[in-house]
Amino acid sequence: MEAVSIVIAGGGLSGLYAAYRLERHGVRDVLLLEARPALGGRIASLAAASTNDRFDLGPTWYWPEFQPELHCLLDELELARFVQPDAGDLMVERMAGQAPARVAGYPGMPVSMRVAGGMAAVIDALHSRLTRTRIVLGRPLRRVRSTEDGLELDVGGGAGGIESLHAGHLLLAMPPRLAAETVEFQPALPQALERSWRDAPTWMAAHAKYLAVYRRPFWRSLGLSGGARSALGPLVEIHDASNPAGGAALFGFFGVPAQVRRSVPESAWRARCRAQLVRLFGPDAAVPEIDAIRDWAADPFTATAADCDGHGSHGSHQSAAPPAAAESGPWRGRLTGIGSEWSPRFPGYVAGAVEAADRGVAALVENLG
Ligand SMILES: Cc1cc2nc3c(=O)[nH]c(=O)nc-3n(C[C@H](O)[C@H](O)[C@H](O)COP(=O)(O)OP(=O)(O)OC[C@H]3O[C@@H](n4cnc5c(N)ncnc54)[C@H](O)[C@@H]3O)c2cc1C
């Protein structure tokens, strides 16, 4: 059986950042398992061939005023940033049969910042700096056994079916609820710990984004910010998603619950979203160069059934992070949760993935002596 010191399960931001920190601490023999065929997790983007640009389908913003550690990491990774464009009026749809109203826009407070090239630039920057971590894609962790001399991990997805590995420590770089529901722990995790993981909603897992890329930001010449709020939908909150030096785009969050989204074909939702953008921003919105929907609730490596039970409102958030490790028993010192939802200060956010991974790596490095 192959043996490694540390396995990181999950190749989203928390997993890649943990690998980056471990390398900085000189830790060798790290294997990162990612279930999907690509890295990034909830950080995903749509590429527009015409402008060579990427547009976020997952996270878009961070807030440097209260997330200074993330701001410093972006400095360290030499990534350019810009303020979310919001100059111009906001469109508001209140009820059917009534024309949308145009109201004065307002600057976002605190200031929302974006990464040039989209959040995926953070994933690329971390990945390109990893020199020793072994990364395998398309390999979901299925089962972990805690034994006298370490951990035995069963990993799926390979040509030969399930493969087993021996590891000293496991960093779970995925949402706690997903870990509790999709990874089998032998023996079972302590009951209270397991319950706290299952009870932690995966932030934004129930949501879906619509994105439309245009040749030019035509709404700006109309004095509009590209922002809108709607009580009619299907999109409830719309923003300018353009890149400063590149393509123009709008994105919106669906206000329709996951179960309802599932019952209508994607092509029909796209047509409804385009029609809504025409109502709000005029006829130029009818013909995007490309448009796409990313429904996170339909993604088995993000959402579970429990995440999709919500009513579809955008922005509901967990209040407190669950414990990241067992305090006693066979799992003590063997397993640490480092996905964003384990972050005490920013659970569910991009900054949370960095904080949770930092804490997990610091504890691990201290134990390794
Ligand atoms: C639509 C949307 C909008 C958002 N907007 C914002 C925003 O504007 N600002 C902000 O701060 N945050 C936002 N977020 C949240 C942000 O995306 C997350 O906090 C962050 O990306 C979490 O990173 P992570 O590494 O902890 O988890 P994830 O990105 O979920 O990564 C987990 C990884 O683990 C993998 N995995 C799952 N199961 C297994 C397994 N069994 N074995 C191996 N690998 C596995 C997954 O494939 C995935 O790659 C948004 C999220 C969504 C979906």
The ligand as an SDF file (V2000), in Angstrom:
LIG
                    3D

 53 58  0  0  0  0  0  0  0  0999 V2000
  -22.0360   31.0760   -6.4410 C   0  0  0  0  0  0  0  0  0  0  0  0
  -21.0430   31.3470   -5.3620 C   0  0  0  0  0  0  0  0  0  0  0  0
  -20.6930   32.6570   -5.0660 C   0  0  0  0  0  0  0  0  0  0  0  0
  -19.7810   32.9280   -4.0410 C   0  0  0  0  0  0  0  0  0  0  0  0
  -19.3970   34.2200   -3.8340 N   0  0  0  0  0  0  0  0  0  0  0  0
  -18.4330   34.4990   -2.9300 C   0  0  0  0  0  0  0  0  0  0  0  0
  -17.8720   35.8150   -2.8640 C   0  0  0  0  0  0  0  0  0  0  0  0
  -18.2300   36.7100   -3.6430 O   0  0  0  0  0  0  0  0  0  0  0  0
  -16.9330   36.0400   -1.9000 N   0  0  0  0  0  0  0  0  0  0  0  0
  -16.4910   35.0590   -1.0400 C   0  0  0  0  0  0  0  0  0  0  0  0
  -15.6480   35.3460   -0.1740 O   0  0  0  0  0  0  0  0  0  0  0  0
  -16.9510   33.7780   -1.1470 N   0  0  0  0  0  0  0  0  0  0  0  0
  -17.9010   33.4790   -2.0790 C   0  0  0  0  0  0  0  0  0  0  0  0
  -18.3090   32.1710   -2.2430 N   0  0  0  0  0  0  0  0  0  0  0  0
  -17.7450   31.1200   -1.3620 C   0  0  0  0  0  0  0  0  0  0  0  0
  -16.3580   30.6420   -1.8440 C   0  0  0  0  0  0  0  0  0  0  0  0
  -16.4520   30.1570   -3.1410 O   0  0  0  0  0  0  0  0  0  0  0  0
  -15.8670   29.5230   -0.9280 C   0  0  0  0  0  0  0  0  0  0  0  0
  -15.7750   29.9750    0.4060 O   0  0  0  0  0  0  0  0  0  0  0  0
  -14.4760   28.9700   -1.2770 C   0  0  0  0  0  0  0  0  0  0  0  0
  -14.2730   28.8600   -2.6520 O   0  0  0  0  0  0  0  0  0  0  0  0
  -14.3300   27.6300   -0.5550 C   0  0  0  0  0  0  0  0  0  0  0  0
  -13.0940   27.0160   -0.8490 O   0  0  0  0  0  0  0  0  0  0  0  0
  -12.7990   25.5930   -0.1950 P   0  0  0  0  0  0  0  0  0  0  0  0
  -11.5030   25.1290   -0.7170 O   0  0  0  0  0  0  0  0  0  0  0  0
  -12.9690   25.6790    1.2840 O   0  0  0  0  0  0  0  0  0  0  0  0
  -13.9880   24.6370   -0.6880 O   0  0  0  0  0  0  0  0  0  0  0  0
  -14.3800   24.2080   -2.1770 P   0  0  0  0  0  0  0  0  0  0  0  0
  -14.0930   25.3000   -3.1370 O   0  0  0  0  0  0  0  0  0  0  0  0
  -15.7850   23.7100   -2.0940 O   0  0  0  0  0  0  0  0  0  0  0  0
  -13.3750   23.0340   -2.5050 O   0  0  0  0  0  0  0  0  0  0  0  0
  -13.5810   21.7240   -2.0750 C   0  0  0  0  0  0  0  0  0  0  0  0
  -12.9220   20.7970   -3.0660 C   0  0  0  0  0  0  0  0  0  0  0  0
  -13.0180   19.4650   -2.5820 O   0  0  0  0  0  0  0  0  0  0  0  0
  -13.3460   18.6050   -3.6540 C   0  0  0  0  0  0  0  0  0  0  0  0
  -13.9620   17.4100   -3.0910 N   0  0  0  0  0  0  0  0  0  0  0  0
  -15.2290   17.2370   -2.6440 C   0  0  0  0  0  0  0  0  0  0  0  0
  -15.3890   15.9930   -2.1560 N   0  0  0  0  0  0  0  0  0  0  0  0
  -14.1830   15.3660   -2.3030 C   0  0  0  0  0  0  0  0  0  0  0  0
  -13.7050   14.0690   -1.9880 C   0  0  0  0  0  0  0  0  0  0  0  0
  -14.4960   13.1440   -1.4210 N   0  0  0  0  0  0  0  0  0  0  0  0
  -12.4090   13.7560   -2.2720 N   0  0  0  0  0  0  0  0  0  0  0  0
  -11.5870   14.6960   -2.8640 C   0  0  0  0  0  0  0  0  0  0  0  0
  -12.0020   15.9320   -3.1910 N   0  0  0  0  0  0  0  0  0  0  0  0
  -13.2750   16.2690   -2.8950 C   0  0  0  0  0  0  0  0  0  0  0  0
  -14.2770   19.4390   -4.5280 C   0  0  0  0  0  0  0  0  0  0  0  0
  -14.3510   18.9310   -5.8330 O   0  0  0  0  0  0  0  0  0  0  0  0
  -13.6120   20.8170   -4.4380 C   0  0  0  0  0  0  0  0  0  0  0  0
  -12.6420   20.9970   -5.4410 O   0  0  0  0  0  0  0  0  0  0  0  0
  -19.2190   31.8640   -3.2730 C   0  0  0  0  0  0  0  0  0  0  0  0
  -19.5530   30.5360   -3.5800 C   0  0  0  0  0  0  0  0  0  0  0  0
  -20.4520   30.2760   -4.6150 C   0  0  0  0  0  0  0  0  0  0  0  0
  -20.7880   28.8510   -4.9600 C   0  0  0  0  0  0  0  0  0  0  0  0
  1  2  1  0
  2  3  1  0
  2 52  2  0
  3  4  2  0
  4  5  1  0
  4 50  1  0
  5  6  2  0
  6  7  1  0
  6 13  1  0
  7  8  2  0
  7  9  1  0
  9 10  1  0
 10 11  2  0
 10 12  1  0
 12 13  2  0
 13 14  1  0
 14 15  1  0
 14 50  1  0
 15 16  1  0
 16 17  1  0
 16 18  1  0
 18 19  1  0
 18 20  1  0
 20 21  1  0
 20 22  1  0
 22 23  1  0
 23 24  1  0
 24 25  2  0
 24 26  1  0
 24 27  1  0
 27 28  1  0
 28 29  2  0
 28 30  1  0
 28 31  1  0
 31 32  1  0
 32 33  1  0
 33 34  1  0
 33 48  1  0
 34 35  1  0
 35 36  1  0
 35 46  1  0
 36 37  1  0
 36 45  1  0
 37 38  2  0
 38 39  1  0
 39 40  1  0
 39 45  2  0
 40 41  1  0
 40 42  2  0
 42 43  1  0
 43 44  2  0
 44 45  1  0
 46 47  1  0
 46 48  1  0
 48 49  1  0
 50 51  2  0
 51 52  1  0
 52 53  1  0
M  END
$$$$
